[in-house]
Amino acid sequence: MKTHARLLVAAACLAASAAHADDFHGFDPAKFDGNMLSAEALKAMAADASKVTPPKNGSKYSIGFANLQRDIAFGVLVEKGIQANADAAGVELVVADNRLDGPTALANAKSFAERKVDYVIEFQTDANFGQTVMDVFKQDGTKVTAIDIPMPGASFFGVNNPKSGFMGGSYLATAAAKQLGADTVKSGYLVIGALPQSGVIPRMRTEGQRAGFLALTKDFPADHIIEIDTKNTLQESYTQMNNVLGRIPPGAPILIIAINDQATMGMLQAVRAAGRVDQAIAVGNGADEAEALATDPKLVAATGSFPGSYGNYLIPIALSALAGKAVPEATFVTHQMVTKANICKFYKEFACAGEADGYTFPEAEFASYLSGLKKEDWLKGYEAILPKQ
């Protein structure tokens, strides 16, 4: 992210453990378990909020949601969850599609302002447009929560990037060693699907993936790590993976991990099209490509972010803010590894298969990594949205 954007976020983001709302009809973001509140509780929140901040239209609240992209699996799940909570609360949800594009996000922000929405939930990927988009909302004091990519002046909700990345990378290392043997793994190539256009926050995730893998794969050759720019799409991930396959010797293990499940799937498709899928092991991030996770033997796991539950946090956060309650500057998702052995616990339409793999998150290694991460120059200005542990 550019220096000016970093400074703006630094000014906007306070400690994630900062003051939080008292329990508000069953919602305390510091202790919330992610399960949807009852319709009665959500309606009561809206009613109480209306007494403090009356709806601009004089009738009922209108909340704007600018989705990352409405036709990708992650965006679909996020939107469904937000819509369900908005319906239960009796508030109108005005949905726009940012289409992974900064100028489109700005146009959508202006549209929300013209419609005089009461609150905005922003899911937009271009960090360089964060300030410009927020300037639109600052004009009339509309409060904003930003999903996954921070925006100056907005509260943050989303992935615990260092931890989710480290979890995925360490799982990939464990699975690869189990399948191939530790020595064979060291002859392989780690390909990381990154997202540089979105700045420091996604980098926290992909650097965590790298660190998690290396923490459990000692002496892995540095020149066997390849990073590609996925541009957050399956097609670009396919193209860029195809471009680098020639750098990987025939027969060498291909170890795949990426910023999200869509990028992971694109990379796997490229390997499959090249006739080299037998050499591949992949771990996703998000666990929103449930069918692939349940059926593709080469996609061994994904770090679950559970985007379908995002709305369970976001609508209560919006209503709490409208009610004048203090909400955290940053609220993080709780992550779990989703595998073929436990997928039925998260997606009831798919059966669990196989035995538990025995993976344990390497707490000591992560604590050591996090301690060092907080001293990195590239994270200056972002310390406040790093997890405490």
C-alpha positions in Angstrom: 0.0 0.0 0.0 1.2 3.5 -0.7 2.8 5.5 2.1 -0.1 8.0 2.4 -2.6 5.2 2.7 -0.5 3.5 5.4 -0.4 6.7 7.4 -4.2 7.2 7.1 -4.9 3.7 8.3 -2.4 4.3 11.1 -4.5 7.2 12.2 -7.7 5.3 11.9 -6.9 2.0 13.5 -6.6 1.6 17.3 -5.9 -1.5 19.2 -8.2 -4.5 18.5 -8.7 -4.9 22.2 -9.8 -1.3 22.6 -13.1 -0.4 24.3 -15.9 -2.5 23.2 -19.7 -2.4 23.4 -21.4 -3.6 26.5 -23.7 -6.5 26.0 -26.4 -5.1 23.7 -29.3 -7.5 23.5 -27.0 -10.4 23.6 -24.2 -8.9 21.4 -20.8 -8.2 22.9 -18.2 -8.2 20.0 -15.4 -9.1 22.4 -17.1 -12.3 23.4 -19.4 -13.1 20.5 -19.4 -16.7 19.2 -20.5 -15.9 15.7 -23.9 -17.5 15.9 -26.8 -15.4 14.6 -28.8 -13.6 17.2 -32.6 -14.1 17.4 -34.9 -12.0 15.3 -36.3 -10.6 18.5 -32.9 -9.5 19.7 -32.0 -7.9 16.3 -35.4 -6.1 16.1 -34.8 -4.8 19.7 -31.4 -3.5 18.7 -32.9 -1.7 15.8 -35.6 -0.2 17.9 -33.2 1.0 20.6 -30.8 2.4 18.0 -33.6 4.4 16.3 -34.2 6.2 19.6 -30.6 7.4 19.6 -30.0 7.8 15.8 -33.3 8.2 14.0 -33.5 6.7 10.5 -32.7 9.3 7.8 -35.8 8.4 5.9 -38.0 8.8 9.0 -39.2 5.2 8.8 -36.7 2.4 9.1 -33.0 2.0 8.8 -31.3 1.6 5.4 -27.9 0.0 5.5 -25.6 0.0 2.4 -23.5 -3.0 1.6 -21.0 -2.7 -1.2 -19.9 -6.3 -1.9 -16.5 -7.3 -3.1 -17.9 -9.1 -6.1 -21.4 -10.5 -6.1 -20.7 -13.6 -8.3 -17.8 -15.2 -6.5 -18.5 -17.8 -3.8 -17.1 -15.8 -0.9 -19.0 -12.7 -1.8 -22.2 -14.7 -2.3 -21.9 -16.2 1.2 -21.1 -12.8 2.8 -24.1 -11.2 1.2 -26.5 -13.9 2.1 -25.5 -13.7 5.8 -25.8 -9.9 5.9 -29.2 -10.1 4.1 -30.5 -12.7 6.5 -29.5 -10.5 9.5 -30.9 -7.3 8.0 -34.2 -9.1 7.2 -34.4 -10.4 10.8 -33.7 -6.9 12.2 -36.3 -5.3 10.0 -33.9 -3.0 8.2 -33.5 -2.4 4.5 -30.3 -3.6 2.9 -29.1 -1.7 -0.2 -26.6 -3.8 -2.1 -24.0 -2.7 -4.6 -21.2 -4.6 -6.4 -17.7 -3.2 -6.2 -16.5 -5.6 -8.9 -13.0 -5.7 -7.4 -12.5 -2.2 -8.7 -11.6 1.0 -6.9 -13.4 3.5 -9.3 -16.6 1.3 -9.1 -16.4 1.3 -5.3 -16.2 5.1 -5.3 -19.2 5.3 -7.6 -21.1 3.0 -5.3 -20.2 5.1 -2.3 -21.6 8.2 -4.0 -24.8 6.3 -4.8 -25.1 5.3 -1.1 -24.7 9.0 -0.1 -27.3 10.1 -2.5 -29.7 7.5 -1.1 -28.9 8.7 2.4 -28.3 5.3 3.9 -27.8 5.2 7.6 -24.8 3.0 7.8 -22.4 1.4 5.3 -20.6 -1.9 5.1 -17.7 -1.7 2.6 -16.0 -4.7 1.1 -13.6 -3.3 -1.5 -10.2 -4.5 -2.5 -8.3 -1.5 -3.8 -6.5 0.0 -0.8 -5.5 3.1 -2.8 -9.2 4.1 -3.0 -9.9 3.7 0.8 -9.4 7.3 1.7 -11.4 8.6 -1.4 -14.3 6.3 -0.6 -14.3 7.3 3.1 -14.3 11.0 2.1 -17.7 10.5 0.6 -19.1 9.2 3.9 -17.4 11.7 6.1 -19.3 14.5 4.4 -22.5 13.6 6.3 -21.0 11.6 9.1 -22.1 8.1 7.9 -20.4 5.4 9.9 -18.6 2.6 8.1 -17.4 -0.9 8.8 -14.8 -2.2 6.3 -14.5 -6.0 5.6 -11.0 -7.5 5.4 -9.3 -4.4 3.9 -9.0 -1.5 6.4 -10.3 2.0 5.4 -9.3 5.1 7.3 -12.0 6.1 9.9 -13.9 2.8 9.5 -14.1 0.0 12.0 -12.5 -3.2 10.8 -14.1 -6.6 10.6 -12.5 -9.7 9.0 -9.8 -12.2 8.8 -7.1 -12.6 11.5 -4.6 -12.5 8.7 -1.3 -13.5 10.4 -3.0 -16.4 12.2 -5.1 -17.7 9.4 -2.1 -17.6 7.1 0.2 -19.3 9.6 -2.4 -21.9 10.2 -2.7 -22.7 6.5 1.0 -22.8 5.9 1.7 -25.0 8.8 -1.1 -27.4 7.8 0.4 -27.6 4.3 3.8 -28.4 5.7 2.3 -31.1 7.9 0.2 -32.6 5.1 3.0 -32.6 2.7 5.4 -34.2 5.1 2.9 -36.9 5.9 2.2 -37.7 2.3 5.6 -37.3 0.8 8.1 -37.5 3.6 10.1 -34.6 5.0 13.1 -35.0 2.6 10.9 -35.2 -0.5 9.1 -32.0 0.6 12.4 -30.1 0.5 12.8 -31.0 -3.2 9.4 -29.4 -3.9 8.3 -25.9 -4.8 6.1 -23.7 -2.6 3.9 -21.5 -4.8 2.1 -18.7 -3.0 -0.9 -16.9 -4.6 -0.6 -13.3 -3.4 -2.7 -10.1 -3.8 -0.3 -7.1 -3.8 -2.9 -4.6 -5.1 -4.7 -4.7 -1.7 -1.7 -3.7 0.3 -0.4 -4.7 3.6 -3.4 -6.6 5.0 -3.4 -9.5 2.5 0.3 -9.5 2.7 -0.1 -10.3 6.4 -1.9 -13.4 5.3 0.4 -14.6 2.6 3.5 -13.8 4.7 1.9 -15.9 7.4 1.4 -18.7 5.0 5.1 -18.6 4.1 6.1 -18.4 7.7 3.8 -21.2 8.9 5.2 -23.5 6.2 8.8 -22.7 6.9 8.3 -23.0 10.6 7.6 -26.7 10.2 9.8 -27.3 7.1 13.3 -26.6 8.3 16.0 -25.8 5.6 13.5 -25.5 2.8 15.4 -23.8 -0.1 14.6 -20.1 -0.5 14.8 -20.4 -4.3 12.1 -23.0 -4.2 9.5 -20.4 -3.1 7.6 -18.7 -5.9 5.0 -15.9 -5.4 2.5 -15.0 -8.1 0.0 -12.1 -8.4 -3.5 -13.7 -8.4 -5.4 -10.3 -8.7 -8.0 -12.0 -6.6 -9.5 -14.0 -9.4 -9.6 -17.7 -10.4 -8.7 -16.9 -14.1 -5.7 -14.8 -13.3 -4.5 -17.3 -10.8 -4.7 -20.0 -13.5 -2.8 -17.8 -15.9 0.0 -16.9 -13.6 0.4 -20.4 -12.3 0.6 -21.7 -15.8 3.3 -19.1 -16.5 5.5 -20.3 -13.6 5.1 -24.1 -14.0 8.1 -24.1 -16.4 10.3 -23.1 -13.5 9.4 -26.2 -11.6 11.3 -29.3 -12.6 9.4 -32.3 -13.8 8.5 -34.6 -10.9 9.1 -32.1 -8.2 6.2 -31.7 -5.6 4.1 -28.6 -6.2 2.9 -27.1 -2.9 0.1 -24.6 -3.4 -1.4 -22.0 -1.0 -3.1 -18.7 -1.8 -4.9 -15.6 -0.5 -8.3 -17.3 -0.9 -10.0 -20.5 -2.2 -10.7 -19.0 -5.6 -7.0 -18.3 -6.2 -6.1 -21.8 -4.9 -8.6 -23.4 -7.3 -7.3 -21.5 -10.3 -3.7 -22.6 -9.5 -4.8 -26.2 -9.1 -6.6 -26.0 -12.4 -3.5 -24.9 -14.1 -1.5 -27.7 -12.6 -4.2 -30.2 -13.6 -4.3 -28.8 -17.2 -0.5 -29.3 -17.4 -0.9 -32.9 -16.5 1.1 -32.5 -13.2 -1.7 -32.7 -10.6 -0.4 -35.9 -9.2 2.6 -33.9 -7.9 0.4 -31.2 -6.2 -0.9 -30.6 -2.7 -3.0 -27.5 -2.0 -4.5 -25.7 1.0 -7.1 -23.0 0.5 -8.1 -20.0 2.6 -11.8 -19.2 3.3 -13.3 -22.7 3.1 -16.0 -21.2 0.8 -15.4 -23.6 -2.1 -17.0 -26.4 -0.1 -17.7 -28.8 -2.9 -14.1 -28.7 -4.1 -12.9 -29.1 -0.6 -15.1 -32.2 -0.1 -14.3 -33.8 -3.5 -10.9 -32.7 -4.8 -8.3 -35.0 -3.4 -5.6 -32.5 -4.1 -7.3 -29.7 -2.0 -6.5 -31.2 1.4 -7.8 -28.4 3.6 -8.7 -24.8 3.9 -8.4 -22.3 6.7 -12.1 -21.6 7.5 -13.2 -17.9 7.6 -16.9 -18.8 7.4 -18.0 -15.9 5.3 -21.6 -17.0 5.7 -21.4 -15.9 9.4 -20.0 -12.4 8.6 -23.5 -10.9 8.7 -24.0 -12.3 12.3 -21.3 -9.8 13.3 -21.8 -7.0 10.9 -25.5 -6.1 11.3 -25.2 -6.1 15.1 -22.0 -4.0 14.9 -23.9 -1.5 12.7 -26.9 -1.4 15.0 -24.6 -1.0 18.0 -22.9 1.9 16.5 -26.2 3.6 15.5 -27.3 3.0 19.2 -24.3 5.0 20.3 -22.5 2.0 21.7 -18.7 1.8 21.5 -17.6 -0.9 19.1 -14.0 -2.3 18.7 -11.8 -0.7 16.1 -11.1 -4.2 14.9 -13.1 -7.4 15.3 -11.6 -10.7 14.0 -13.1 -13.9 12.7 -12.3 -17.1 14.7 -10.6 -19.6 12.3 -10.6 -23.4 12.1 -9.0 -25.8 9.6 -11.7 -27.4 7.5 -10.8 -30.8 6.1 -12.5 -33.8 4.5 -12.7 -35.4 7.9 -14.7 -32.5 9.5 -16.4 -30.7 6.6 -19.8 -32.1 7.6 -19.6 -30.0 10.8 -19.6 -26.8 8.7 -21.5 -27.9 5.6 -24.2 -30.4 6.3 -24.7 -31.2 2.6 -21.3 -32.9 2.5 -20.3 -36.1 4.3 -17.2 -36.3 6.4 -14.6 -38.7 5.0 -11.5 -40.3 6.4 -10.0 -39.9 9.8 -8.9 -36.8 11.7 -5.4 -35.9 10.6 -4.1 -35.0 14.1 -3.0 -31.5 13.1 -2.3 -29.2 16.0 -1.8 -25.5 15.5 1.9 -24.7 16.4 1.2 -22.1 19.1 4.9 -21.6 20.2 6.1 -21.1 16.6 3.3 -18.7 15.9 4.0 -16.7 19.1 7.6 -16.4 18.0 6.6 -15.3 14.5 4.1 -12.8 15.7 6.7 -11.2 18.1 9.1 -10.7 15.1 6.3 -9.6 12.8 5.5 -6.6 15.1 9.0 -5.3 14.5 8.8 -5.4 10.7 9.2 -2.1 8.9 6.6 -2.9 6.3 4.0 -3.2 9.1 4.6 0.2 10.6 1.3 2.0 11.0 -0.6 -1.3 11.1 0.5 -2.6 14.5 -3.0 -1.9 15.9 -4.7 -4.5 13.8 -2.3 -7.3 14.6 -3.6 -9.9 16.9 -2.3 -9.8 20.5 -1.6 -13.6 20.4 
